[in-house]
Amino acid sequence: MSAGMAKERLYLFDTTLRDGAQTNGVDFTLHDKLAIAGMLDELGIDYVEGGYPGANPTDTELFATPRKLATTFTAFGMTRRPGRSASNDPGLKALIDAQADAICFVAKSWDYHVRVALECSLEENLASIRDSVAAAKAKGREVLLDCEHFFDGYKANPQYALACATAAYEAGARWVVLCDTNGGTLPHEVEAIVAEVVKAVPGDHVGIHAHNDTEQAVANSFAAVRAGARQIQGTLNGLGERCGNANLVSIIPTLKLKDEYAERFEIGVSDARLKSLAHASRTLDEMLNRAPDRHAPYVGESAFATKAGIHASAILKDPATYEHVAPEMVGNRRKVLVSDQAGRSNVLAELERIGIKVDKDDTRVGGLLDEVKRREAMGYAYEAADASFELLARRMLGKVPSYFDVTQFDVNVEHRINAKGERVTVSMAVVKVKVGGKELISAGEGNGPVNALDVALRKDIGKYQSHIEGLELIDYRVRILNTGTEAVTRVLIESQDEGGERWTTVGVSPNIIDASFQALMDSIVYKLVKSGAPA
């Protein structure tokens, strides 16, 4: 393609919050959904599918909650039911009433499913597609139609599958999305079938929605693009039911960094936002309380890690020798596991990022690196706990005042029958704190031992109290790490201040209360450092 030609726009549609929420063991809260939507919006994703209003209370509330997002926030649901008119279908009404920028309908496109699952005529299914698209369009919504089981349907009855797609397009759908619902179609089939579809529906109105049951969802998405589709649907980290959906975290960097796509297409993710991809991927895993996949393409911890001595020395001379893209482009980093050199540069880069000025030959950097390694071996996760890393670095470089000292704490959990004869569990904590020679004692009750400890600890830290008024804990996650003979507990606490800034701290101990206490202390001290509290 010559330099003069304009690039074609390719659109990204994220369904982490809808199809991703079908993942076994994933259960998003309203807070999670809003946080993930905000993260996807910042990344530059064109469409974010929020869920299915009317199907469950969380999704209904999500669409009723005001959102300040630039992305096209999309509601998902069924076309009108057979035998009902569009105006007399409660499901359709809930969808059209939802505060969404776009509506994505799902419709059958496999004649066998229409007969067996819907038990209606093929013509009635087409009428349902036309009526639903028209009804949403009349309400000023952008409309998408997901053709369920499209590829299986096309193989069984190509005329009918195409009729479903063209019915939606002719009724005014902005996008007709071809779904490989069972995830069994192969890339060469996708490419051939999409090439036929775009003869009937223009490619810049065609999308692909691939599942990963043969581990080819990403390949199938690219096959569809090569054949003319211009929207890709997928999820962060490939979440989704069964084996997952097409992984946008792998698709986005390929579109941006591989010439075949980068020279032809433009996407909504800028080079600058691409650098936040690894962070977004890991943030989602932390929200799901699962360990990030070390071997994930582009963003995994091992994606740019090299162990062999010969490779390591070559990489230090010229990274391109063993890397298909520069790790920094996607916010990842090179890890050369044999050489201290790389560890040192990782730590220096991290210090620079958080604004700590230190000479690269400072002997203390080596000490900090050894301490990070020692602690990570014990189970500390500094990748996830930026604030704890910053405090560790500041302490080792001699920059954190010791504001106060907790000399003793006692946490008590009592299970008893109360006056009403109900079984209750009450948690109580007492904390002794020394602030500038004065000893203060505070007690707190909470709905659990950690909450009680938090309440007691923050009740009174003397002259520093005003600095932590705006501090609140917004998330608390526990992971049991089995390292060696006994289980070790890692606690991550996410905190927020009055200005909405968030940070995460970590604690590790065989004892959950102790691990929680470390993370709590770090959070409070971090807030004091940030507020510039006087020592």
Residue, then its C-alpha position, 0 to 999 in steps of 0.5 A: m500500500s502506498a504512503g498516500m493512501a488513507k488507512e481504513r478504520l477498524y473498530l474494536f468491540d469489548t464484551t468482557l462485561r457480558d460474554g466475559a462474565q459468563t466465565n466459570g467463577v467470574d462474578f462482577t459487582l457493579h463497582d467492578k463493571l464500572a471500573i472495567a468500563g472506565m479502563l476500556d474507555e481509557l484504552g480507546i476501545d470503540y464499543v463496550e458491551g455492559g451487559y443484559p439489562g433486565a436479565n439481572p439486577t446488576d446489569t439493570e442497575l449498571f444501565a441506570t447509573p450515569r457514566k462519563l464514558a467516551t466509548t459507545f456503551t452497548a446493551f445486549g439482548m434478544t430480538r423480539r420473541p416469535g409471535r409477539s409484536a415489537s411493541n408488546d415484548p417486555g424483553l425488547k422494551a427493557l432493552i430499548d429503555a436502557q440508557a445505552d448508546a447502542i443496542c446489540f441484538v442476538a438472533k438465530s442464523w442457523d435454520y436448524h436452531v430456528r426450527v428446534a430452539l425457537e420452534c418458529s418458521l424461518e420467515e418469522n425469525l427474519a421478521s423478528i430481526r427486521d422488527s427489532v432492528a427497526a424498533a431500536k433504530a426508531k428510538g435513535r440507537e445505534v444497532l448491532l445484530d449478532c448472528e448466532h452460530f453464523f458459521d455453522g448456519y452458513k455451512a448448513n444453509p448458506q442462503y438462510a444464514l445470509a438472509c439473516a445478515t442482510a435482513a439486519y443490514e437492510a433494516g438499518a443495523r450499523w453492524v452485522v456480527l458473524c458469531d462462531t458461537n461454538g468456536g469450532t470453525l477454522p481460520h481458512e473457513v472463516e476467511a472463505i465465508v466472510a469473503e462471501v458475506v461481504k458481497a451481500v453486506p458491505g465489509d465496513h458493516v461486518g463484525i467477527h465474534a470468535h470463540n476459542d474452543t480450538e484456540q484459534a479465536v485470535a486467528n479467526s478474528f484476523a482471518a475475518v479482517r483479511a476477508g473484509a470484516r471491519q469490527i472485531q469483538g473480543t474480551l480482555n485476557g480472552l475471558g468468556e464461557r467455556c474456553g473463552n472469547a478472542n483475546l483483545v489483549s493479543i489482538i490490539p498489539t498485533l494490529k498496532l505493531k505488525d506491518e500487515y495490519a498497522e499499514r492498512f488499518e487505524i484503531g482507536v488505541s493510540d501508541a500512548r494508550l498501548k503502553s497501558l495494555a499490560h497494566a490493564s490486563r493485570t488489573l483485570d486479573e487482580m480484580l478476579n483474584r487470580a494469578p495473571d498468566r505468566h505466558a500470555p502473549y505480549v503482556g505476560e511476565s515471561a513474554f520477554a523473559t530470557k533464561a539462557g546465558i547465550h540469549a541473555s548476552a545477545i539481548l543485552k547487546d541488541p534486544a531485537t535478536y530475540e524479541h518480535v516487538a519492543p516490550e515497552m510498546v505494550g507496557n511490559r518489560r524485558k526480563v533477563l533472568v540470569s543477569d543482575q544487570a537487567g534487574r538493576s535497570n528494572v528497578l531504576a526504571e521503576l524508581e524513575r516512574i514514581g519520581i525518586k531521583v537516584d544515581k544509577d551507580d548508587t550502591r543502595v540500588g543493589g540493596l533494594l534489588d536484593e530486598v525486592k527479590r528476597r521479598e518476592a520469593m516470600g510471596y510479596a507482589y510488587e507488580a500489583a502493589d505500587a505503593s508498597f514498592e514505593l515505600l520499600a524504595r523510599r525506606m531503603l533510600g532513607k526517605v520515610p519518616s517514622y510517623f508513629d509506631v504500633t507497639q501492640f494490637d489485639v484482635n478478638v473474634e467472638h461467636r455467640i448467641n445475642a439477646k434476640g437468640e440469633r447467632v452473631t460473630v463480633s470482631m473487636a480490635v484494640v491498638k496501642v500506638k506511639v506518636g511522638g512519645k505519647e501512647l494512644i489506645s484505640a478500640g474498634e468494632g468491625n464486620g470482620p477482624v481486618n475491618a475491626l483492626d482498620v477501624a481501631l488503627r485509624k481512630d486516633i493517630g494523634k497529630y496525623q489524624s487530619h491527614i488520613e481523614g479522606l482515606e478509605l479502603i475500597d478493596y481487600r483481596v486475599r490469596i493463599l500461596n502454597t510455598g513450601t511446607e506451610a500456606v502463606t497468605r498474601v493480602l492486597i488492599e486498594s485504598q483511595d483518597e479524597g481526590g480519587e487517587r488509588w493505590t495498592t499495598v501488600g502484606v505477606s504472612p502465614n497469619i492473615i491478620d498479620a498480612s492484613f496489618q502490614a498492608l494497612m500500615d503501608s496504606i496509611v504511611y503511604k497516605l502520610v508521605k503523599s500528603g507531605a505530613p511533617a515528621 
